[in-house]
Amino acid sequence: MYFHQSVENIAHEFKNINLLVENGKNGLSIIVEKQFEIILTHYPLWNNEQFLYMVGHIENKAMVKTHIPENMIVDILLEIKKDSYFLDSTENLLN
């Protein structure tokens, strides 16, 4: 499978759960909810390898998690999104 198909599969999965998805600056990334960027970081060279991705937070310009297999990216991002929402809500309560 080519990397374009892998990126399209992930974008389609996010669209299926009603998240706002747009293409990144190149064919190697996806922007989710204008908050997170998912970037392809590893193209498999052997049959036993997977495509690997990383998640970055756009506003903070920080890498949140790396080395995420394609089949786990949706679950990982939803977990990160939930945790970041909790942290954002806590910050607003403290201020």
Secondary structure, DSSP 8 states (H G I E B T S, - for coil): --HHHHHHHHHHHHHHTT--EEE-SSTTEEEETTTEEEEEEE---STT---EEEEEETTTTEEEEEEEEGGGHHHHHHHHHHHHHHHHHHHHHH-
